[in-house]
Amino acid sequence: MKYDVIIGCEVHVQLLTNTKAFCSCENRFGGKPNSRICPVCSGLPGALPVTNQSIIEYAIRAGLAIHCRIPEITKFDRKNYIYPDLPKGYQISQFDMPICEHGYLDVTTSQGTKRIRILRAHLEEDAGKNTHSEDGSGLSFVDLNRCGTPLLEIVSEPDIRSPEEAVAYVQGLKEIMEFTGVSDCNMEEGSLRCDANINLWIYEDDRKYATPIVELKNMNSFKSIRSALDYEVIRQKEEWEEKHITLDQKGKLTRGWHDKSGTTVLQRHKEEAAEYRYFPEPDLRPIKIPKELIESIGRNLPELPEQKRKRYRETLGLSVENAEKLTSSPELASYFEKAIDGYGGDVKKIANWILTEVMAVVNDKKINIKDFAIEATKVQALIKLLDNDVISGKIAKTVFTEMVEKGGDPDQIVKNSGLVQVTDQGEIENVIDQVLKDNPKSVEDYKAGKAQAQGFLMGQVMKLSKGKANPKMASQLLKQKLDAL
């Protein structure tokens, strides 16, 4: 069976403004239900919205970062539908004059690099949140704290051809929104949400058939996006083989992803735009965006993830893998750049230390790198002690552990603990002589051609010197002495 997978993504990004989209209520996740609402965001009669200037600026910043055109004039519209957590009975959104149009995002997968076109990105306010009692009472509750939270909905063209590409696309958007400071993109808190439209083009009997388009919802992680799309490809393929239902016969559907069962579940027929009864928002005037504002925001865009990766590879000499890892979040990239600032040595050493030792502690403590207690400059100071042969790699790990547990400066810890590396040839030779005397069998094994015996003896040298012997010097002297026997 020959077919193509056709996917388009709608990604909702919660903007990181201080206040909500059309009122002065605090824009923050969680809190006591209905504690951050006012007449505007709770939809009381007569309350009038006022556009938060920050949401316009944030949207422009995001749009420019994904190569969108910013039109001279944009406006808001009412999107009408009835739902318990939408107190006004409509949502302020944008219909025919969105703030961002016709952009793109390049994504890289196992199949190579591909450009995904972006149709539009428009501003809208979020709805509230329904919670349902699990005590058998059948009660439901509405929390309006989220009402009025500013969202930027980014709508791709149906250019995505596999679940892998879809995940790469959403990950790419997430990185850009984080690096530009537009959103924290915390998927657990709903700061980034993705709906995907998927169907198959079936090629049969020299004709092309389109299966019904399914909008997938309830995907709150990259794993669930991949799993839901993988499942839906198989489900639609099997449905076609059994029933041969086309888009014209069944229209558009909405299915929800059920994580526990690993299946999608039919929810409803998908609404067409006309069913929402859009009309211009009468309480908000159209907005003329000054060209100077667009240019100013464009000039001040930060270095974006892909640009940073390219610089790390081409200028700093990092591997593709390490460049990817260090740009996985703006906080990690910032930590790395502070650690290499003014260093002067091989920055790959610092990169490797951060990705192994530092991130091991960060992951173990389940914290963000920005909350890591050891400053980046102290990591550089520790690596300099290694560079200058003041300490060995083994001692560096000991010092780092003390820095994590007790704090302090690496130079001071080394000095106070007497951990300075031994580079005196005579002192190292004395240690080697003692090791050779204590391990005659290993010496005989070496003389008999067993190369692993040298590794054992080297380990004993480091053990007897309490890790202080300069490893390179000790290894050379040990071999010289063994070969002379």
C-alpha positions as CSV (number, residue, x, y, z in Angstrom):
1,M,0.0,0.0,0.0
2,K,1.5,3.3,-1.1
3,Y,0.6,6.4,0.9
4,D,1.9,9.7,2.2
5,V,1.4,11.0,5.8
6,I,0.2,14.6,5.8
7,I,0.6,16.5,9.1
8,G,0.0,20.2,10.1
9,C,0.6,21.5,13.6
10,E,-1.1,24.1,15.6
11,V,1.1,25.1,18.5
12,H,-0.2,27.3,21.3
13,V,2.6,29.2,23.1
14,Q,1.7,31.1,26.4
15,L,3.4,34.5,26.4
16,L,5.6,35.3,29.3
17,T,4.1,38.8,30.0
18,N,3.6,40.1,33.5
19,T,-0.1,40.7,33.0
20,K,-2.9,39.1,31.0
21,A,-3.7,39.9,27.4
22,F,-6.5,42.5,27.9
23,C,-6.5,43.3,31.7
24,S,-4.1,44.0,34.5
25,C,-4.4,40.7,36.3
26,E,-1.2,38.9,37.0
27,N,-0.2,36.3,34.3
28,R,1.1,33.4,36.4
29,F,0.5,29.6,36.6
30,G,-1.5,28.0,39.4
31,G,-2.5,29.6,42.6
32,K,-5.8,29.6,44.5
33,P,-8.7,29.1,42.1
34,N,-10.3,32.3,40.9
35,S,-7.8,34.5,42.9
36,R,-6.4,36.3,39.9
37,I,-9.5,37.5,38.0
38,C,-11.2,40.8,37.4
39,P,-14.5,41.9,35.6
40,V,-12.7,41.9,32.2
41,C,-11.2,38.3,32.3
42,S,-14.2,36.8,34.1
43,G,-16.5,38.2,31.5
44,L,-18.8,40.5,33.6
45,P,-21.2,42.6,31.6
46,G,-19.9,46.1,30.7
47,A,-16.2,45.3,31.3
48,L,-14.0,46.5,28.5
49,P,-10.7,44.9,27.4
50,V,-7.6,47.0,26.7
51,T,-4.7,45.5,24.7
52,N,-1.5,44.8,26.6
53,Q,1.2,46.3,24.5
54,S,3.7,43.6,25.6
55,I,1.7,40.9,23.8
56,I,2.1,42.8,20.5
57,E,5.9,43.1,21.0
58,Y,6.3,39.5,22.1
59,A,4.3,38.3,19.1
60,I,6.5,40.4,16.7
61,R,9.6,39.0,18.4
62,A,8.4,35.5,17.9
63,G,7.2,36.1,14.4
64,L,10.6,37.5,13.3
65,A,12.4,34.6,14.8
66,I,10.4,32.2,12.7
67,H,10.9,34.4,9.6
68,C,7.3,35.7,9.4
69,R,6.1,38.8,7.7
70,I,4.6,41.4,10.1
71,P,1.8,43.3,8.5
72,E,1.3,47.0,8.9
73,I,-2.2,46.5,10.5
74,T,-3.6,43.8,12.6
75,K,-6.9,43.4,14.5
76,F,-8.7,41.2,17.0
77,D,-11.9,39.2,16.4
78,R,-14.5,37.4,18.5
79,K,-14.5,33.6,18.1
80,N,-17.9,32.6,19.4
81,Y,-18.5,29.2,21.1
82,I,-20.1,28.1,24.4
83,Y,-18.1,26.2,27.0
84,P,-18.2,26.2,30.8
85,D,-14.7,27.7,31.2
86,L,-15.3,30.5,28.7
87,P,-17.4,33.0,30.7
88,K,-17.9,35.6,27.9
89,G,-19.3,33.0,25.5
90,Y,-16.5,34.0,23.0
91,Q,-12.8,34.2,22.8
92,I,-10.8,37.2,21.7
93,S,-8.7,35.9,18.9
94,Q,-7.5,36.9,15.4
95,F,-9.2,35.7,12.2
96,D,-8.4,37.3,8.8
97,M,-5.6,39.8,9.9
98,P,-3.2,37.9,12.1
99,I,-0.1,39.6,13.5
100,C,2.4,37.2,11.8
101,E,2.2,35.6,8.3
102,H,4.1,33.3,6.0
103,G,7.2,32.2,7.9
104,Y,9.1,29.0,8.1
105,L,11.2,26.7,10.3
106,D,14.0,24.4,9.1
107,V,14.0,21.1,11.0
108,T,16.6,18.3,10.9
109,T,15.7,14.6,11.3
110,S,17.2,11.2,10.4
111,Q,16.1,12.0,6.8
112,G,18.0,15.3,6.6
113,T,17.0,19.0,6.8
114,K,13.7,20.2,5.6
115,R,11.8,23.5,5.6
116,I,8.3,23.6,7.2
117,R,6.3,26.6,6.1
118,I,4.3,28.5,8.7
119,L,1.0,29.8,7.5
120,R,0.4,32.3,10.3
121,A,0.8,33.1,14.0
122,H,-2.0,34.9,15.7
123,L,-2.8,36.3,19.2
124,E,-5.6,35.1,21.4
125,E,-6.7,34.8,25.0
126,D,-6.8,31.5,26.8
127,A,-9.9,30.0,28.4
128,G,-10.3,28.9,32.0
129,K,-9.9,25.4,33.4
130,N,-12.5,22.8,34.3
131,T,-11.8,20.3,37.1
132,H,-14.1,17.3,37.8
133,S,-14.6,15.7,41.2
134,E,-13.3,12.2,41.6
135,D,-15.2,11.4,44.8
136,G,-18.3,10.2,42.9
137,S,-20.3,13.4,43.6
138,G,-20.4,14.3,39.9
139,L,-19.5,17.9,40.7
140,S,-17.4,20.0,38.4
141,F,-15.6,23.3,39.2
142,V,-14.4,26.2,37.0
143,D,-11.1,28.0,37.7
144,L,-10.9,31.3,35.7
145,N,-7.3,32.2,36.7
146,R,-6.1,31.2,33.2
147,C,-8.8,33.2,31.5
148,G,-7.2,36.0,29.5
149,T,-3.7,34.5,29.5
150,P,-2.0,35.6,26.2
151,L,-1.4,32.9,23.7
152,L,0.4,32.9,20.3
153,E,-1.0,30.2,18.1
154,I,1.5,29.1,15.4
155,V,-0.1,27.3,12.5
156,S,2.0,25.3,10.1
157,E,1.2,24.4,6.5
158,P,0.6,20.7,6.0
159,D,4.2,20.2,5.0
160,I,5.1,17.6,7.7
161,R,5.5,14.1,6.4
162,S,6.2,11.9,9.5
163,P,5.7,11.9,13.2
164,E,9.5,12.3,13.6
165,E,9.3,15.6,11.6
166,A,6.4,16.8,13.7
167,V,8.3,16.3,16.9
168,A,11.4,18.0,15.5
169,Y,9.2,20.9,14.4
170,V,7.6,21.4,17.8
171,Q,11.0,21.0,19.5
172,G,12.4,23.7,17.2
173,L,9.6,26.1,18.0
174,K,10.0,25.4,21.7
175,E,13.7,26.3,21.5
176,I,13.1,29.5,19.6
177,M,10.4,30.7,22.0
178,E,12.6,30.0,25.0
179,F,15.7,31.6,23.5
180,T,13.8,34.8,22.5
181,G,12.3,35.0,26.0
182,V,8.8,34.9,24.6
183,S,7.7,31.9,26.7
184,D,9.1,29.4,29.2
185,C,7.4,26.7,27.2
186,N,6.7,24.5,30.3
187,M,4.6,21.7,28.7
188,E,3.7,20.3,32.2
189,E,2.1,23.7,33.0
190,G,0.5,24.1,29.6
191,S,2.8,26.9,28.5
192,L,3.3,25.1,25.2
193,R,0.5,22.9,23.7
194,C,0.3,21.2,20.4
195,D,-2.7,20.0,18.3
196,A,-1.9,18.1,15.1
197,N,-4.0,17.6,12.0
198,I,-3.2,14.3,10.3
199,N,-4.5,12.3,7.4
200,L,-3.2,10.0,4.6
201,W,-3.0,10.4,0.9
202,I,-3.5,6.9,-0.5
203,Y,-2.3,6.0,-4.0
204,E,-4.4,3.3,-5.5
205,D,-5.5,2.4,-9.0
206,D,-3.5,5.4,-10.4
207,R,-5.7,7.7,-8.2
208,K,-5.1,9.6,-5.1
209,Y,-7.5,9.4,-2.2
210,A,-7.5,11.5,1.0
211,T,-8.6,9.9,4.3
212,P,-10.6,12.0,6.8
213,I,-8.5,14.7,8.5
214,V,-8.2,14.1,12.2
215,E,-7.3,16.8,14.7
216,L,-5.4,15.2,17.6
217,K,-5.6,16.8,21.0
218,N,-4.4,16.1,24.6
219,M,-0.8,15.7,23.7
220,N,1.3,17.3,26.5
221,S,4.8,16.0,25.8
222,F,7.1,15.2,22.9
223,K,6.6,11.5,23.6
224,S,2.8,11.8,23.4
225,I,3.0,13.8,20.2
226,R,5.2,11.0,18.6
227,S,3.1,8.2,20.0
228,A,-0.3,9.7,19.1
229,L,0.8,10.4,15.5
230,D,2.4,6.9,15.1
231,Y,-0.8,5.4,16.4
232,E,-3.0,7.5,14.1
233,V,-1.0,6.6,11.0
234,I,-1.6,2.9,11.7
235,R,-5.3,3.4,12.6
236,Q,-6.0,5.4,9.5
237,K,-4.2,2.9,7.3
238,E,-6.2,0.0,8.8
239,E,-9.5,1.9,8.5
240,W,-8.8,2.6,4.8
241,E,-8.0,-1.0,4.1
242,E,-11.2,-2.1,5.8
243,K,-13.7,0.7,4.8
244,H,-12.1,2.9,2.1
245,I,-13.6,6.1,3.8
246,T,-12.5,9.3,2.2
247,L,-12.4,12.9,3.4
248,D,-15.4,13.8,1.3
249,Q,-17.5,11.1,3.0
250,K,-16.5,11.7,6.6
251,G,-15.2,15.3,6.9
252,K,-12.9,16.4,9.7
253,L,-12.8,14.7,13.1
254,T,-11.3,15.5,16.5
255,R,-9.7,12.6,18.5
256,G,-8.1,12.8,21.9
257,W,-4.9,11.0,22.8
258,H,-5.3,8.6,25.8
259,D,-1.9,8.2,27.2
260,K,-2.6,5.2,29.5
261,S,-4.2,3.1,26.8
262,G,-1.9,4.4,24.0
263,T,-4.8,5.0,21.7
264,T,-6.8,7.9,20.2
265,V,-10.5,8.3,21.0
266,L,-13.1,10.0,18.9
267,Q,-14.4,13.2,20.5
268,R,-16.5,15.1,17.9
269,H,-16.7,16.3,14.4
270,K,-14.2,19.2,13.9
271,E,-15.8,22.6,13.5
272,E,-15.2,24.7,10.4
273,A,-14.1,28.3,10.9
274,A,-17.6,29.5,9.8
275,E,-19.2,27.6,12.7
276,Y,-17.3,29.8,15.2
277,R,-19.1,32.9,13.8
278,Y,-16.1,35.2,13.8
279,F,-16.7,38.9,13.7
280,P,-14.4,41.9,14.4
281,E,-14.0,42.6,18.1
282,P,-16.0,45.8,18.6
283,D,-14.3,46.8,21.8
284,L,-10.7,46.8,20.4
285,R,-9.6,49.1,17.6
286,P,-7.3,47.7,14.8
287,I,-3.6,48.2,15.6
288,K,-1.2,49.9,13.3
289,I,2.3,48.5,13.9
290,P,5.0,51.1,13.3
291,K,7.8,50.0,11.0
292,E,10.3,51.4,13.4
293,L,9.0,49.0,16.2
294,I,9.4,46.0,13.9
295,E,13.0,47.0,12.9
296,S,13.9,47.7,16.5
297,I,12.7,44.3,17.7
298,G,14.5,42.6,14.8
299,R,17.8,44.3,15.6
300,N,17.6,43.1,19.2
301,L,16.7,39.5,18.6
302,P,19.1,37.2,20.5
303,E,21.3,34.6,18.9
304,L,18.9,31.8,18.0
305,P,19.5,28.1,18.8
306,E,20.6,27.1,15.3
307,Q,22.9,30.1,14.9
308,K,24.4,29.3,18.3
309,R,24.9,25.6,17.4
310,K,26.7,26.6,14.2
311,R,29.0,28.9,16.1
312,Y,29.8,26.3,18.7
313,R,30.7,23.8,15.9
314,E,32.6,26.1,13.5
315,T,34.2,28.6,15.9
316,L,34.6,26.6,19.2
317,G,35.2,23.2,17.5
318,L,32.5,21.4,19.5
319,S,31.0,18.2,18.2
320,V,27.5,18.2,16.7
321,E,26.2,16.2,19.6
322,N,27.7,18.5,22.3
323,A,26.5,21.6,20.4
324,E,23.0,20.2,20.4
325,K,23.1,19.4,24.1
326,L,24.5,22.8,25.2
327,T,21.7,24.6,23.3
328,S,18.9,22.5,24.6
329,S,17.9,25.4,26.8
330,P,18.9,29.1,27.0
331,E,19.9,28.6,30.7
332,L,22.4,25.8,29.8
333,A,23.9,27.8,26.9
334,S,24.2,30.8,29.1
335,Y,26.0,28.8,31.8
336,F,28.4,27.3,29.2
337,E,29.2,30.8,27.8
338,K,29.9,32.2,31.2
339,A,32.2,29.3,32.0
340,I,34.3,29.8,28.8
341,D,34.4,33.6,29.0
342,G,38.0,34.7,29.2
343,Y,39.2,31.1,29.4
344,G,41.8,30.9,26.7
345,G,42.2,27.1,26.7
346,D,40.4,24.3,24.9
347,V,36.7,25.0,25.5
348,K,35.9,21.4,24.7
349,K,37.2,20.5,28.2
350,I,34.7,22.8,29.8
351,A,31.9,21.6,27.6
352,N,32.6,18.0,28.5
353,W,32.8,18.8,32.2
354,I,29.5,20.7,32.2
355,L,27.7,17.9,30.2
356,T,29.0,15.1,32.4
357,E,29.8,16.3,35.9
358,V,27.5,19.4,36.2
359,M,24.5,17.9,34.4
360,A,24.8,14.7,36.4
361,V,24.2,16.7,39.6
362,V,21.5,18.9,38.0
363,N,19.6,15.9,36.8
364,D,20.0,14.0,40.1
365,K,18.6,17.0,42.0
366,K,15.9,17.5,39.4
367,I,16.6,21.2,39.2
368,N,17.2,23.7,36.4
369,I,20.8,24.7,35.6
370,K,19.9,28.3,36.6
371,D,19.4,27.0,40.1
372,F,22.7,25.1,40.3
373,A,24.7,26.4,43.3
374,I,28.1,26.4,41.6
375,E,28.8,29.4,39.5
376,A,30.1,28.9,36.0
377,T,33.3,30.9,36.7
378,K,34.2,28.3,39.4
379,V,33.9,25.5,36.9
380,Q,36.4,27.4,34.7
381,A,38.7,27.9,37.7
382,L,38.5,24.1,38.4
383,I,39.4,23.3,34.7
384,K,42.3,25.7,34.9
385,L,43.7,23.8,37.8
386,L,43.6,20.7,35.6
387,D,45.2,22.6,32.7
388,N,48.1,23.7,34.8
389,D,48.7,20.3,36.3
390,V,47.9,21.5,39.8
391,I,45.5,18.6,40.2
392,S,44.7,15.4,38.4
393,G,41.4,14.4,36.9
394,K,40.6,12.2,39.8
395,I,41.3,14.9,42.3
396,A,39.2,17.4,40.2
397,K,36.2,15.2,40.8
398,T,36.9,15.1,44.5
399,V,37.1,18.9,44.6
400,F,33.9,19.2,42.5
401,T,32.1,17.0,44.9
402,E,33.1,19.1,47.8
403,M,32.1,22.2,45.9
404,V,28.6,20.7,45.4
405,E,28.2,19.6,49.0
406,K,29.9,22.4,50.9
407,G,30.5,25.2,48.4
408,G,33.7,27.1,48.2
409,D,36.4,28.1,45.7
410,P,38.3,25.2,44.0
411,D,41.7,26.9,44.5
412,Q,41.0,27.2,48.2
413,I,39.7,23.6,48.6
414,V,42.8,22.2,46.9
415,K,45.1,24.3,49.1
416,N,43.2,23.5,52.4
417,S,43.0,19.8,51.7
418,G,46.5,19.4,50.5
419,L,45.4,18.0,47.1
420,V,48.0,19.7,44.9
421,Q,49.3,17.3,42.3
422,V,52.8,15.8,42.8
423,T,55.0,16.7,39.8
424,D,58.4,16.1,41.5
425,Q,60.1,13.3,39.6
426,G,62.0,12.0,42.6
427,E,58.9,11.8,44.7
428,I,57.0,10.0,42.0
429,E,59.9,7.6,41.5
430,N,59.9,6.7,45.2
431,V,56.2,5.8,44.9
432,I,56.8,3.7,41.8
433,D,59.7,1.8,43.5
434,Q,57.5,1.0,46.4
435,V,54.7,-0.3,44.1
436,L,57.1,-2.5,42.2
437,K,58.5,-3.9,45.4
438,D,55.0,-4.7,46.7
439,N,53.8,-6.3,43.5
440,P,56.5,-8.7,42.2
441,K,54.0,-11.0,40.5
442,S,52.6,-8.1,38.4
443,V,56.1,-7.2,37.5
444,E,56.8,-10.7,36.3
445,D,53.5,-10.7,34.3
446,Y,54.6,-7.5,32.5
447,K,58.0,-9.0,31.7
448,A,56.1,-12.1,30.4
449,G,54.3,-9.8,27.9
450,K,51.0,-9.3,29.8
451,A,50.3,-5.6,28.9
452,Q,47.4,-5.3,31.4
453,A,49.9,-5.7,34.2
454,Q,51.1,-2.2,33.6
455,G,47.6,-0.8,34.0
456,F,47.3,-2.6,37.3
457,L,50.6,-1.2,38.5
458,M,49.7,2.3,37.4
459,G,46.5,2.0,39.4
460,Q,48.6,1.1,42.5
461,V,50.8,4.1,41.9
462,M,47.8,6.5,41.9
463,K,46.4,4.7,44.9
464,L,49.6,5.0,46.9
465,S,50.0,8.6,46.0
466,K,46.3,9.2,47.0
467,G,45.7,10.4,43.4
468,K,48.2,13.2,43.6
469,A,50.8,11.9,41.2
470,N,50.8,13.5,37.8
471,P,49.3,10.7,35.7
472,K,51.3,11.5,32.5
473,M,54.6,11.7,34.3
474,A,53.9,8.7,36.5
475,S,52.9,6.5,33.5
476,Q,56.1,7.5,31.6
477,L,58.4,6.8,34.6
478,L,56.6,3.5,35.4
479,K,57.2,2.2,31.9
480,Q,60.8,3.3,31.9
481,K,61.4,1.4,35.2
482,L,59.5,-1.7,34.0
483,D,61.4,-1.8,30.7
484,A,64.7,-1.5,32.6
485,L,64.1,-4.5,34.8
